[in-house]
Amino acid sequence: METVLSGIRSTGNLHLGNYLGAVQNFVKMQNDYNCYFFIADYHSLTTHPTPENLHNSVRQVLVEYLAAGIDPEKSTLYIQSDVPEITELYLLLNMNAYMGELARTTTFKEKARQQPENVNAGLLTYPVLMAADIIIHNADKVPVGKDQEQNLEMARRFARRFNNMYSVEYFKEPQAFNFGKELIKIPGLDGSGKMGKSEGNGIYLADEASVIRKKVMRALTDSGPTEKNSEMPESIQNLFTIMKVVSTPDTVKFFEEQYANCEIRYGDLKKQIAEDVIKMLAPINQKIKEIDSNTEYLSKVAKMGAEKARENASKTLKDVKEIIGFRRFW
């Protein structure tokens, strides 16, 4: 059975884009693949070095992963910092990673522009830690978005470089995985880009119905079409993109015809989207409340996940150190 690994940073709640773009598919994959899902709390420090409440952020993501359908009995669900073997492999891989190649990565250059006051070493070596996350479990496939494709290619490079340097065929070269179809990209409510925590343009799985309604009603629109069958501006296309994944085809068709005939009322469109999002997320929202109140269960899940992840990770690290030449004298 092939191994699939995916992680999400612990900087806050899962949003609708996370759920529709990936987590739904993770839930479906659990019976067909050996799945590892982790909460990347170390990665979050590259952009949030002094988090206000790191523990609660990690806890929230854990709760929402479980509420969305990740089964800790079928998959290995763990917190990155609970598996120290990852950081030791990260250290070893850093010895064979070069400044020039790291500084040229798109994600590093973008983040350096965004946070010029905090261009830290962790930000530079982010791809190395990502590689360690992946190859510690010798993953075959890694679900990644467009923004992470280069970092996945670097993970492949580091795996290949290790094999070449030590004349072994130990690490697999992980492949990008898109669930066999084009990935869903959920746009933000601000009319551009994708839905995200840092952009503040998202609908979160834990949002109450009243909050969802307020957010959707504030979504960016224009004054409306003035000619029949006119092309939609990006902000309106984004609203229809969201509608297509939360509403019925008949509903989408109705509002598309309204737009084409210059009869669209954006208030009605937004109200429909809001109610359909609320309906979709209601079961998850309820589970979030149930799981969040069960601290004993969360502790059990985190402990079980750490034990399962470390069992595999410790074997990998032991093999790697032996290949490099580390030997104990006792």
C-alpha positions in Angstrom: 0.0 0.0 0.0 1.4 3.4 -1.0 2.1 6.0 1.7 0.6 9.5 1.5 1.7 12.3 3.7 0.2 15.8 4.2 0.5 18.5 6.8 -1.1 21.8 7.7 0.4 24.6 9.6 -0.9 25.3 13.1 -1.5 29.0 12.7 -5.3 28.8 13.2 -8.6 27.3 12.1 -9.2 25.2 9.0 -11.2 27.2 6.4 -13.6 26.2 3.7 -10.8 26.1 1.1 -8.8 23.6 3.2 -11.8 21.4 3.6 -13.1 21.4 0.0 -9.6 21.5 -1.5 -8.0 18.8 0.5 -9.5 17.5 3.7 -12.5 16.0 2.0 -10.2 14.0 -0.2 -8.0 12.9 2.8 -11.1 11.4 4.4 -11.8 9.4 1.3 -8.2 8.2 1.0 -7.9 6.6 4.4 -9.1 3.2 3.3 -6.9 3.1 0.2 -3.6 4.5 1.3 -1.2 4.4 4.3 -1.9 8.0 5.4 0.1 10.3 7.6 -1.5 13.6 8.5 0.4 16.1 10.7 0.1 19.5 12.3 3.1 21.5 11.4 3.7 23.6 14.5 7.5 24.0 13.9 6.8 25.3 10.4 4.5 28.0 11.8 7.4 29.6 13.7 9.0 30.7 10.4 6.4 33.4 10.0 5.0 33.5 13.6 8.2 33.2 15.8 6.3 34.4 18.9 2.9 32.9 18.6 0.3 34.2 21.0 -1.0 30.8 22.0 0.7 28.0 20.0 -0.8 25.2 22.1 -4.4 26.3 21.5 -3.8 26.8 17.8 -2.5 23.2 17.5 -5.4 22.0 19.6 -7.9 23.8 17.3 -6.4 22.2 14.1 -6.4 18.8 15.8 -10.1 19.2 16.7 -11.1 20.3 13.2 -9.1 17.6 11.5 -11.1 15.0 13.6 -14.4 16.8 13.1 -13.9 16.9 9.3 -13.5 13.1 9.3 -9.9 12.1 9.7 -10.0 8.8 11.6 -7.0 8.3 13.9 -7.6 4.5 13.9 -7.3 4.4 10.1 -4.6 7.1 9.6 -1.7 8.4 11.6 -2.6 11.8 12.8 0.2 13.5 14.8 1.7 16.8 15.9 5.1 17.6 14.3 6.8 18.6 17.5 5.8 15.2 19.1 8.2 13.4 16.7 11.8 14.6 17.5 13.2 12.3 14.8 11.9 14.8 12.3 14.1 17.6 13.6 17.2 15.3 13.8 16.7 14.3 10.2 16.2 18.0 9.3 19.6 18.7 10.9 21.3 15.9 8.9 19.7 17.0 5.6 20.8 20.6 6.2 24.4 19.4 6.0 23.7 18.6 2.3 21.5 21.6 1.5 23.2 24.6 -0.1 22.6 28.3 0.5 22.3 29.2 -3.1 19.5 26.7 -3.9 17.6 27.6 -0.8 17.8 31.3 -1.4 16.4 30.8 -4.9 13.2 29.1 -3.9 10.1 31.1 -4.7 8.5 30.7 -1.3 11.6 32.0 0.4 11.8 35.1 -1.8 8.1 35.8 -1.4 8.2 35.5 2.4 11.4 37.5 2.6 9.6 40.3 0.8 6.5 40.0 3.0 8.5 40.0 6.3 11.8 41.8 5.6 12.3 42.3 9.4 12.2 38.6 10.0 14.2 36.8 7.3 15.3 34.0 9.7 17.3 30.8 9.1 14.2 28.7 9.5 12.5 30.5 6.7 15.5 29.8 4.5 15.6 26.1 5.3 11.9 25.7 5.2 12.2 23.3 2.2 14.6 21.1 4.2 12.2 20.7 7.1 9.5 20.0 4.6 11.7 17.3 3.0 12.4 15.8 6.5 8.6 15.7 7.2 8.1 13.8 4.0 11.0 11.4 3.7 11.0 10.5 7.4 8.1 8.2 6.4 9.4 7.5 2.9 6.2 8.9 1.5 5.2 7.9 -2.1 2.8 10.8 -2.6 2.3 14.2 -1.2 -0.8 16.3 -1.9 0.5 19.8 -2.7 -0.9 23.0 -4.2 0.9 25.0 -6.9 2.7 27.2 -4.3 4.4 24.1 -2.8 5.4 22.3 -6.0 8.9 23.7 -6.0 9.4 22.7 -2.3 8.3 19.2 -3.1 10.8 19.1 -6.0 13.4 20.1 -3.5 12.4 17.2 -1.2 12.9 14.9 -4.2 16.3 16.5 -4.8 17.4 16.0 -1.2 16.2 12.4 -1.2 18.1 11.8 -4.5 21.2 13.6 -3.2 21.3 11.5 -0.1 21.1 8.3 -2.1 23.8 9.4 -4.5 26.2 10.7 -1.8 26.0 7.4 0.2 25.6 5.1 -2.8 22.3 3.7 -1.6 18.7 3.4 -2.8 17.1 4.2 0.5 14.8 7.2 0.0 12.0 7.2 -2.5 11.4 10.4 -4.5 7.9 11.5 -3.5 5.5 12.4 -6.2 2.9 15.2 -6.2 -0.6 13.9 -5.7 -3.8 15.6 -6.9 -6.4 13.0 -6.1 -6.6 12.1 -9.7 -8.4 15.3 -10.7 -7.9 19.0 -10.9 -7.6 20.5 -7.5 -10.4 22.8 -6.2 -9.1 26.3 -5.5 -11.5 28.1 -3.2 -11.2 31.9 -3.7 -11.3 34.4 -0.8 -14.2 36.7 -0.1 -12.2 39.8 -0.9 -12.5 39.3 -4.6 -9.0 38.0 -5.4 -6.6 35.2 -4.6 -7.3 32.1 -2.6 -9.0 31.7 0.7 -6.5 31.9 3.5 -5.9 32.6 7.2 -3.3 35.3 6.6 -5.4 37.1 4.1 -8.4 37.3 6.5 -10.8 36.4 3.7 -11.9 33.0 4.8 -15.0 31.1 6.1 -13.8 28.8 8.9 -15.2 25.4 9.8 -15.8 26.6 13.4 -17.7 29.7 12.3 -21.2 30.1 13.7 -24.0 30.6 11.2 -24.3 34.3 12.1 -20.6 34.8 11.5 -20.8 33.1 8.1 -23.8 35.2 7.0 -21.9 38.4 8.0 -18.8 37.4 6.1 -20.5 36.4 2.9 -22.7 39.5 2.9 -19.5 41.6 3.1 -18.0 39.8 0.1 -16.8 42.1 -2.7 -19.1 42.7 -5.6 -19.7 45.4 -8.3 -22.6 47.4 -9.5 -23.9 44.6 -11.6 -23.9 43.8 -15.4 -25.3 46.3 -17.8 -25.3 44.2 -20.9 -26.7 40.7 -21.4 -24.3 37.8 -21.4 -21.4 40.1 -20.4 -18.2 38.6 -18.9 -18.1 38.4 -15.1 -15.4 40.3 -13.2 -13.1 38.2 -11.0 -14.9 39.1 -7.8 -18.2 37.8 -9.1 -16.6 34.7 -10.7 -15.2 34.0 -7.2 -18.6 34.0 -5.7 -19.9 31.7 -8.3 -16.9 29.4 -7.8 -17.9 29.1 -4.1 -21.6 28.6 -5.1 -20.7 25.7 -7.4 -19.2 23.7 -4.6 -21.8 24.4 -1.9 -25.1 24.7 -3.8 -27.1 22.5 -6.1 -26.6 22.7 -9.9 -30.2 24.0 -10.3 -29.4 26.9 -7.9 -26.2 27.7 -9.7 -28.0 27.7 -13.1 -30.7 30.0 -11.8 -28.3 32.7 -10.6 -26.1 32.3 -13.8 -29.2 33.0 -15.9 -30.0 35.9 -13.6 -26.6 37.4 -14.2 -26.7 36.7 -18.0 -30.0 38.5 -18.2 -28.9 41.5 -16.1 -31.4 40.6 -13.4 -29.0 39.5 -10.7 -29.4 40.7 -7.2 -26.2 40.2 -5.4 -27.9 40.3 -2.0 -30.0 37.3 -3.0 -26.9 35.5 -4.4 -24.9 36.1 -1.2 -27.8 35.0 1.0 -28.1 31.7 -1.0 -24.4 31.1 -0.7 -24.4 31.8 3.0 -27.2 29.4 3.7 -25.7 26.6 1.6 -22.3 27.0 3.3 -24.0 26.9 6.7 -25.9 23.7 5.7 -22.7 22.1 4.4 -20.7 22.9 7.5 -23.4 22.3 10.1 -22.5 18.6 10.8 -18.8 19.5 11.1 -19.5 22.5 13.3 -21.5 20.3 15.7 -18.7 17.7 15.8 -16.1 20.5 16.5 -18.1 21.4 19.6 -18.4 17.8 20.8 -14.7 17.0 20.3 -13.5 20.3 21.7 -15.2 19.5 25.0 -13.5 16.1 25.2 -10.0 16.8 26.4 -9.4 13.2 27.3 -10.1 12.0 23.8 -7.8 14.7 22.3 -5.0 13.6 24.6 -5.5 10.0 23.5 -5.5 10.9 19.8 -2.4 13.0 20.1 -0.5 10.3 22.1 -1.6 7.5 19.8 -0.5 9.5 16.7 2.9 10.4 18.2 3.5 6.7 19.0 2.5 5.5 15.6 4.5 8.2 13.8 7.6 7.7 16.0 7.6 4.0 15.4 8.2 4.5 11.7 10.3 7.7 12.1 12.8 6.2 14.5 13.5 3.3 12.1 14.2 5.7 9.3 16.5 7.9 11.4 18.4 4.8 12.7 18.9 3.6 9.1 20.0 7.1 8.0 22.5 7.5 10.8 24.0 4.1 10.1 24.3 4.8 6.4 26.1 8.1 7.1 28.4 6.3 9.5 27.3 7.2 13.0 28.1 4.3 15.4 27.8 4.2 19.2 30.8 3.0 21.2 28.7 1.3 23.8 
